[in-house]
Every structure is written in structure tokens, then in C-alpha cells.
Amino acid sequence: MPTYEYECTKCGHHFEQFQSMRDVPLRKCPKCKKAALKRLVGGGAGLIFKGSGFYITDYRKPGQTRPSEGDSKAAADPKPAAEAKPAKAEGAKASPPPATSPKK
């Protein structure tokens, strides 16, 4: 529930009231008891995110772990560099890809 600011146009009393958005704005000043309150437009509170990343920790499924650095690179590049096709130049013969030695 938000906090609203009010000011009395008769006596100048300024105060804040914690109330629901659905509540009718106040009319009667608590100081002078006259129906001269005006609800002020507030700037609102700033939104502050603290921590290492709310989206990573707050919305994670139970049992799901954070991806490691190697996993994120593999997901970003679907084809390994060895499988990438070389660019063909116009009018030049296509040469076979270089042979790679098997991994041990």
C-alpha cells in the first residue's frame, strides 16, 4: 500500500497517510478539522536492487544450478570452430578444410 501526501489549503498542515490505492482520498484536515485537504502528487520511491542478481536467485527453479562459464559460451555458439565452413572467395577454388588431429 502506498503512502500519500496531503496538504490542507486552509491551515497549511502537511502530512503523509498510509492507505490503499482503492481508498477514497481524505477530505478533512486532522489539525483544523476543515474539509480542505488536497492530495499531492508524489515522486514515488526509487527502486533499489541489492545483491548479485535478483533474477538469477529469485526466479530459479528448485534444483537448478547456475550455468558455468563454459556452458554459457557453448550455448552462445552452436557450432564449434572446427565445424564452421570457410568463406568462399569469388573465382577462387575451394580448398579442403585443414586436417585436425584427434583429441587424446
DSSP file (Angstrom, degrees, kcal/mol; ACC not computed):
  #  RESIDUE AA STRUCTURE BP1 BP2  ACC     N-H-->O    O-->H-N    N-H-->O    O-->H-N    TCO  KAPPA ALPHA  PHI   PSI    X-CA   Y-CA   Z-CA
    1    1 A M              0   0    0      0, 0.0    19,-0.2     0, 0.0     2,-0.1   0.000 360.0 360.0 360.0 137.9    0.0    0.0    0.0
    2    2 A P        -     0   0    0      0, 0.0    17,-1.9     0, 0.0     2,-0.5  -0.334 360.0-123.3 -82.8 164.1    1.4    3.4   -0.9
    3    3 A T  E     -A   18   0A   0     15,-0.2     2,-0.3    -2,-0.1    15,-0.3  -0.936  28.1-157.1-105.3 124.5    1.9    6.4    1.3
    4    4 A Y  E     -A   17   0A   0     13,-3.2    13,-3.2    -2,-0.5     2,-0.4  -0.786   8.2-136.0-104.5 146.3    0.1    9.6    0.1
    5    5 A E  E     -AB  16  40A   0     35,-0.5    35,-2.6    -2,-0.3     2,-0.3  -0.838  22.7-172.4 -99.9 137.8    1.0   13.2    0.9
    6    6 A Y  E     -AB  15  39A   0      9,-3.2     9,-2.2    -2,-0.4     2,-0.4  -0.929   8.5-169.2-127.4 152.6   -1.8   15.6    1.9
    7    7 A E  E     -AB  14  38A   0     31,-2.0    31,-2.2    -2,-0.3     2,-0.4  -0.992  21.0-131.1-141.7 135.0   -1.8   19.4    2.4
    8    8 A C  E  >  - B   0  37A   0      5,-2.5     4,-1.2    -2,-0.4    29,-0.2  -0.718   7.6-155.5 -85.1 129.5   -4.5   21.5    3.9
    9    9 A T  T  4 S+     0   0    0     27,-2.8    -1,-0.1    -2,-0.4    28,-0.1   0.649  91.3  48.3 -78.8 -14.6   -5.3   24.5    1.8
   10   10 A K  T  4 S+     0   0    0     26,-0.2    -1,-0.1    24,-0.1    27,-0.0   0.918 129.0  13.6 -89.3 -53.1   -6.7   26.4    4.9
   11   11 A C  T  4 S-     0   0    0      2,-0.1    -2,-0.1    23,-0.1    -1,-0.0   0.581  94.1-122.7-105.0 -11.3   -4.1   25.9    7.6
   12   12 A G     <  +     0   0    0     -4,-1.2     2,-0.1     1,-0.3    -3,-0.1   0.548  49.9 163.1  83.3   6.8   -1.1   24.6    5.5
   13   13 A H        -     0   0    0     -6,-0.1    -5,-2.5     1,-0.0     2,-0.4  -0.404  20.0-162.1 -62.6 131.7   -0.8   21.4    7.5
   14   14 A H  E     +A    7   0A   0     -7,-0.2     2,-0.3    -2,-0.1    -7,-0.2  -0.974  21.4 147.7-121.4 128.2    1.3   18.9    5.6
   15   15 A F  E     -A    6   0A   0     -9,-2.2    -9,-3.2    -2,-0.4     2,-0.4  -0.961  38.4-120.3-153.0 168.3    1.3   15.1    6.4
   16   16 A E  E     -A    5   0A   0     -2,-0.3     2,-0.4   -11,-0.2   -11,-0.2  -0.890  20.7-163.1-113.5 145.3    1.6   11.7    5.0
   17   17 A Q  E     -A    4   0A   0    -13,-3.2   -13,-3.2    -2,-0.4     2,-0.7  -0.994  14.4-142.0-133.2 128.0   -1.1    8.9    5.1
   18   18 A F  E     +A    3   0A   0     -2,-0.4     2,-0.3   -15,-0.3   -15,-0.2  -0.794  45.8 141.5 -86.7 113.4   -0.6    5.2    4.5
   19   19 A Q        -     0   0    0    -17,-1.9    -2,-0.1    -2,-0.7     2,-0.0  -0.976  51.7 -88.2-152.6 162.3   -3.7    4.0    2.7
   20   20 A S    >   -     0   0    0     -2,-0.3     3,-0.8   -19,-0.2     0, 0.0  -0.271  34.1-120.3 -69.2 155.9   -4.8    1.6   -0.1
   21   21 A M  T 3  S+     0   0    0      1,-0.2    -1,-0.1    -2,-0.0     0, 0.0   0.762 114.7  55.5 -67.3 -23.6   -5.0    2.8   -3.7
   22   22 A R  T 3  S+     0   0    0      2,-0.1    -1,-0.2     3,-0.0     2,-0.0   0.619  85.1 106.0 -84.4 -13.7   -8.7    2.0   -3.6
   23   23 A D  S <  S-     0   0    0     -3,-0.8     3,-0.1     1,-0.1    -4,-0.1  -0.349  80.1-108.5 -68.0 147.2   -9.4    4.2   -0.6
   24   24 A V        -     0   0    0      1,-0.1    -1,-0.1    -2,-0.0     3,-0.1  -0.547  44.4 -98.9 -71.4 137.5  -11.2    7.5   -1.2
   25   25 A P        -     0   0    0      0, 0.0    -1,-0.1     0, 0.0    12,-0.1  -0.256  44.3-101.3 -57.8 145.7   -8.8   10.5   -0.7
   26   26 A L        +     0   0    0      1,-0.1    13,-0.1    -3,-0.1     3,-0.1  -0.345  37.3 179.2 -67.3 149.4   -9.1   12.2    2.6
   27   27 A R        +     0   0    0      1,-0.1    10,-1.9    -3,-0.1     2,-0.5   0.670  56.2  74.4-119.0 -35.3  -11.0   15.4    2.8
   28   28 A K  S    S-     0   0    0      7,-0.2     7,-0.2     8,-0.2    -1,-0.1  -0.734  76.3-128.9 -95.1 126.9  -11.0   16.6    6.4
   29   29 A C     >  -     0   0    0      5,-2.8     4,-1.4    -2,-0.5    -1,-0.0  -0.518   8.3-145.4 -70.6 131.9   -7.8   18.0    7.9
   30   30 A P  T  4 S+     0   0    0      0, 0.0    -1,-0.1     0, 0.0    -2,-0.0   0.703  96.0  45.3 -71.9 -17.4   -6.7   16.4   11.2
   31   31 A K  T  4 S+     0   0    0      3,-0.1    -2,-0.0     1,-0.1    -3,-0.0   0.930 129.3  17.1 -90.1 -55.3   -5.4   19.7   12.5
   32   32 A C  T  4 S-     0   0    0      2,-0.1     3,-0.1   -19,-0.0    -1,-0.1   0.533  91.6-133.5 -98.7  -6.8   -8.1   22.3   11.7
   33   33 A K     <  +     0   0    0     -4,-1.4     2,-0.3     1,-0.2    -5,-0.0   0.662  59.6 134.1  64.5  19.8  -10.9   19.8   11.0
   34   34 A K        -     0   0    0      1,-0.0    -5,-2.8     2,-0.0     2,-1.9  -0.726  67.1-116.6 -98.8 151.4  -11.9   21.6    7.8
   35   35 A A  S    S+     0   0    0     -2,-0.3    -7,-0.2    -7,-0.2    -1,-0.0  -0.529  81.0 109.3 -84.4  73.1  -12.7   19.9    4.5
   36   36 A A        +     0   0    0     -2,-1.9   -27,-2.8    -9,-0.4   -26,-0.2   0.024  36.3 138.4-138.1  27.8   -9.8   21.5    2.6
   37   37 A L  E     -B    8   0A   0    -10,-1.9     2,-0.4   -29,-0.2   -29,-0.2  -0.531  31.4-164.3 -80.8 144.7   -7.3   18.7    2.1
   38   38 A K  E     -B    7   0A   0    -31,-2.2   -31,-2.0    -2,-0.2     2,-0.5  -0.996  16.8-134.8-126.9 125.6   -5.5   18.3   -1.2
   39   39 A R  E     -B    6   0A   0     -2,-0.4   -33,-0.2   -33,-0.2     2,-0.2  -0.693  25.9-140.8 -81.4 127.8   -3.7   15.1   -2.1
   40   40 A L  E     -B    5   0A   0    -35,-2.6     2,-0.6    -2,-0.5   -35,-0.5  -0.532  14.5-112.3 -89.5 153.7   -0.3   15.9   -3.6
   41   41 A V        -     0   0    0     -2,-0.2     2,-0.2   -37,-0.1    -1,-0.1  -0.759  38.0-151.4 -84.9 120.8    1.3   14.1   -6.5
   42   42 A G        -     0   0    0     -2,-0.6     3,-0.1     1,-0.1   -38,-0.0  -0.570  19.2-133.7 -94.3 157.8    4.3   12.2   -5.1
   43   43 A G        -     0   0    0     -2,-0.2    -1,-0.1     1,-0.1    -2,-0.0   0.609  48.3-132.5 -81.3 -12.7    7.5   11.4   -6.9
   44   44 A G        -     0   0    0    -41,-0.1     2,-0.3     2,-0.0    -1,-0.1   0.034  27.3 -68.7  80.2 164.9    7.4    7.8   -5.6
   45   45 A A        -     0   0    0      1,-0.1     2,-0.1    -3,-0.1    -3,-0.0  -0.660  50.6-109.0 -91.4 148.3   10.2    5.9   -4.1
   46   46 A G        -     0   0    0     -2,-0.3     2,-0.6     1,-0.1    -1,-0.1  -0.467  28.2-122.0 -73.9 148.3   13.2    4.8   -6.1
   47   47 A L        -     0   0    0     -2,-0.1     2,-0.5     2,-0.0    -1,-0.1  -0.825  29.8-168.0 -94.0 122.7   13.6    1.1   -6.8
   48   48 A I        -     0   0    0     -2,-0.6     2,-0.5     2,-0.0    -2,-0.0  -0.952   9.3-159.1-118.7 126.1   16.8   -0.3   -5.5
   49   49 A F        -     0   0    0     -2,-0.5     2,-0.4     2,-0.0    -2,-0.0  -0.904  14.6-172.8-101.6 125.0   18.2   -3.7   -6.4
   50   50 A K        +     0   0    0     -2,-0.5     3,-0.3     3,-0.0     2,-0.2  -0.893  40.4  34.6-116.3 148.0   20.7   -5.1   -3.9
   51   51 A G  S    S-     0   0    0     -2,-0.4     3,-0.2     1,-0.2    -2,-0.0  -0.543  99.8 -54.3 109.3-173.5   22.8   -8.2   -4.3
   52   52 A S  S    S-     0   0    0      1,-0.2    -1,-0.2    -2,-0.2     2,-0.0   0.496 112.5 -31.8 -86.7  -4.5   24.5  -10.1   -7.1
   53   53 A G    >>  -     0   0    0     -3,-0.3     4,-1.5     2,-0.0     3,-0.6   0.033  46.2-158.0 149.1  99.0   21.4  -10.5   -9.3
   54   54 A F  H 3> S+     0   0    0      1,-0.2     4,-2.7     2,-0.2     5,-0.4   0.846  94.4  57.8 -64.5 -34.0   17.8  -10.8   -8.2
   55   55 A Y  H 3> S+     0   0    0      1,-0.2     4,-0.6     2,-0.2    -1,-0.2   0.786 106.1  49.6 -70.3 -26.4   16.7  -12.5  -11.4
   56   56 A I  H <4 S+     0   0    0     -3,-0.6    -1,-0.2     2,-0.1    -2,-0.2   0.900 122.5  29.2 -77.5 -41.6   19.2  -15.3  -11.0
   57   57 A T  H  < S+     0   0    0     -4,-1.5     3,-0.3     2,-0.1    -2,-0.2   0.802 119.1  50.4 -92.4 -30.3   18.3  -16.2   -7.4
   58   58 A D  H  < S+     0   0    0     -4,-2.7    -3,-0.2    -5,-0.2    -2,-0.1   0.837 116.9  34.0 -81.3 -32.6   14.7  -15.3   -7.1
   59   59 A Y  S  < S+     0   0    0     -4,-0.6     2,-0.2    -5,-0.4    -1,-0.2   0.159  84.7 124.8-112.7  19.3   13.1  -17.0  -10.1
   60   60 A R        -     0   0    0     -3,-0.3     3,-0.1    -4,-0.1    -4,-0.0  -0.545  63.9-115.1 -78.8 143.7   15.3  -20.1  -10.4
   61   61 A K    >   -     0   0    0     -2,-0.2     3,-2.0     1,-0.1    -1,-0.1  -0.496  43.6 -89.8 -73.2 147.2   13.5  -23.5  -10.4
   62   62 A P  T 3  S+     0   0    0      0, 0.0    -1,-0.1     0, 0.0     3,-0.1  -0.351 113.9  17.3 -58.8 134.9   14.3  -25.7   -7.4
   63   63 A G  T 3  S+     0   0    0      1,-0.3     2,-0.3    -3,-0.1    -2,-0.0   0.312  93.6 127.3  86.3  -8.6   17.3  -27.9   -8.0
   64   64 A Q    <   -     0   0    0     -3,-2.0    -1,-0.3     1,-0.0     2,-0.2  -0.650  46.6-150.7 -84.0 137.0   18.5  -25.8  -10.9
   65   65 A T        -     0   0    0     -2,-0.3    -4,-0.1    -3,-0.1     3,-0.0  -0.662  24.2 -95.4-105.5 163.0   22.1  -24.7  -10.7
   66   66 A R        -     0   0    0     -2,-0.2    -1,-0.1     1,-0.1     2,-0.0  -0.566  47.7-108.9 -74.1 134.9   23.8  -21.6  -12.1
   67   67 A P        -     0   0    0      0, 0.0    -1,-0.1     0, 0.0     2,-0.1  -0.358  31.6-123.9 -67.0 144.7   25.5  -22.3  -15.5
   68   68 A S     >  -     0   0    0      1,-0.1     4,-1.6    -3,-0.0     3,-0.2  -0.320  28.3-100.9 -80.5 171.4   29.3  -22.3  -15.5
   69   69 A E  H  > S+     0   0    0      1,-0.2     4,-1.4     2,-0.2     5,-0.1   0.874 122.0  51.7 -62.0 -39.5   31.3  -20.0  -17.8
   70   70 A G  H  > S+     0   0    0      1,-0.2     4,-1.9     2,-0.2    -1,-0.2   0.850 106.4  54.6 -67.2 -35.5   32.0  -22.8  -20.3
   71   71 A D  H  > S+     0   0    0      1,-0.2     4,-2.0     2,-0.2    -1,-0.2   0.890 106.0  51.3 -65.8 -39.4   28.3  -23.7  -20.6
   72   72 A S  H  X S+     0   0    0     -4,-1.6     4,-1.4     1,-0.2    -1,-0.2   0.866 109.8  49.6 -69.4 -34.3   27.3  -20.1  -21.5
   73   73 A K  H  X S+     0   0    0     -4,-1.4     4,-1.8     2,-0.2    -1,-0.2   0.895 110.6  50.1 -69.4 -39.4   29.9  -19.9  -24.2
   74   74 A A  H  < S+     0   0    0     -4,-1.9    -2,-0.2     1,-0.2    -1,-0.2   0.871 110.4  50.2 -66.2 -36.2   28.8  -23.2  -25.7
   75   75 A A  H  < S+     0   0    0     -4,-2.0    -1,-0.2     1,-0.2    -2,-0.2   0.824 109.2  51.9 -71.4 -30.3   25.1  -22.1  -25.7
   76   76 A A  H  < S+     0   0    0     -4,-1.4    -2,-0.2     1,-0.2    -1,-0.2   0.861 114.1  42.4 -74.5 -35.4   26.1  -18.8  -27.4
   77   77 A D     <  -     0   0    0     -4,-1.8    -1,-0.2     1,-0.1     4,-0.1  -0.889  66.9-173.8-114.9  99.4   28.0  -20.5  -30.3
   78   78 A P  S    S+     0   0    0      0, 0.0    -1,-0.1     0, 0.0    -2,-0.1   0.802  71.2  55.2 -66.8 -29.0   26.0  -23.6  -31.5
   79   79 A K  S    S-     0   0    0      2,-0.0     5,-0.1     3,-0.0     0, 0.0  -0.897  86.0-126.0-106.7 130.2   28.8  -24.8  -34.0
   80   80 A P    >>  -     0   0    0      0, 0.0     3,-0.9     0, 0.0     4,-0.6  -0.297  29.4-108.7 -64.4 159.3   32.3  -25.4  -32.8
   81   81 A A  G >4 S+     0   0    0      1,-0.2     3,-0.7     2,-0.2    -2,-0.0   0.815 116.8  60.1 -61.6 -32.3   35.1  -23.6  -34.7
   82   82 A A  G 34 S+     0   0    0      1,-0.2    -1,-0.2    15,-0.0    18,-0.0   0.802 106.4  46.9 -67.4 -29.2   36.3  -26.8  -36.3
   83   83 A E  G <4 S+     0   0    0     -3,-0.9    -1,-0.2     2,-0.1    -2,-0.2   0.558  85.7 113.0 -89.5  -8.4   32.9  -27.4  -38.0
   84   84 A A    <<  -     0   0    0     -3,-0.7    -3,-0.0    -4,-0.6     0, 0.0  -0.391  70.0-122.1 -67.2 140.1   32.5  -23.8  -39.3
   85   85 A K        -     0   0    0     -2,-0.1     2,-0.1     1,-0.1    -1,-0.1  -0.648  25.4-118.4 -83.5 136.5   32.6  -23.6  -43.1
   86   86 A P        -     0   0    0      0, 0.0     2,-0.2     0, 0.0    -1,-0.1  -0.431  33.4-102.4 -72.1 150.7   35.3  -21.3  -44.5
   87   87 A A        -     0   0    0     -2,-0.1     2,-0.4     1,-0.1     0, 0.0  -0.511  34.1-131.8 -73.4 138.6   34.1  -18.3  -46.5
   88   88 A K        -     0   0    0     -2,-0.2     2,-0.3     6,-0.1     6,-0.1  -0.787  12.3-144.2 -95.5 132.9   34.4  -18.8  -50.3
   89   89 A A    >   -     0   0    0     -2,-0.4     3,-1.3     4,-0.1     2,-0.2  -0.705  31.8 -98.9 -90.6 147.3   36.0  -16.0  -52.4
   90   90 A E  T 3  S+     0   0    0     -2,-0.3     3,-0.1     1,-0.2    -1,-0.1  -0.458 104.6   6.7 -67.2 133.2   34.6  -15.4  -55.8
   91   91 A G  T 3  S+     0   0    0      1,-0.3     2,-0.3    -2,-0.2    -1,-0.2   0.377 103.9 114.2  79.5  -3.7   36.7  -17.0  -58.6
   92   92 A A  S <  S-     0   0    0     -3,-1.3    -1,-0.3     1,-0.0     2,-0.2  -0.731  71.3-109.6-100.5 150.2   38.9  -18.9  -56.2
   93   93 A K        -     0   0    0     -2,-0.3     2,-0.5    -3,-0.1    -4,-0.1  -0.496  33.0-114.3 -74.3 144.8   39.0  -22.7  -55.8
   94   94 A A        -     0   0    0     -2,-0.2    -1,-0.1    -6,-0.1    -6,-0.1  -0.687  30.9-152.2 -78.7 125.9   37.6  -24.1  -52.7
   95   95 A S        -     0   0    0     -2,-0.5    -3,-0.0     1,-0.1    -1,-0.0  -0.739  23.6-102.5 -97.8 149.0   40.3  -25.8  -50.6
   96   96 A P        -     0   0    0      0, 0.0     3,-0.1     0, 0.0    -1,-0.1  -0.333  46.2 -95.1 -66.9 152.0   39.6  -28.6  -48.2
   97   97 A P        -     0   0    0      0, 0.0     3,-0.1     0, 0.0   -12,-0.0  -0.322  51.3 -90.2 -64.9 150.5   39.4  -27.7  -44.5
   98   98 A P        -     0   0    0      0, 0.0     2,-0.2     0, 0.0    -3,-0.0  -0.312  45.1-108.5 -63.2 143.7   42.7  -28.3  -42.6
   99   99 A A        -     0   0    0     -3,-0.1     2,-0.4     1,-0.0     0, 0.0  -0.482  32.3-152.5 -73.7 141.4   43.1  -31.7  -41.1
  100  100 A T        -     0   0    0     -2,-0.2     3,-0.0    -3,-0.1    -1,-0.0  -0.903  14.7-120.5-115.3 145.3   42.8  -31.8  -37.3
  101  101 A S        -     0   0    0     -2,-0.4     2,-0.0     1,-0.1     0, 0.0  -0.604  36.4-103.1 -82.6 144.8   44.4  -34.3  -35.1
  102  102 A P        -     0   0    0      0, 0.0     2,-0.2     0, 0.0    -1,-0.1  -0.329  39.5-106.6 -66.4 148.7   42.1  -36.5  -32.9
  103  103 A K              0   0    0      1,-0.1    -3,-0.0    -3,-0.0     0, 0.0  -0.503 360.0 360.0 -76.1 143.1   41.9  -35.5  -29.2
  104  104 A K              0   0    0     -2,-0.2    -1,-0.1     0, 0.0     0, 0.0   0.415 360.0 360.0 -98.2 360.0   43.7  -37.8  -26.7
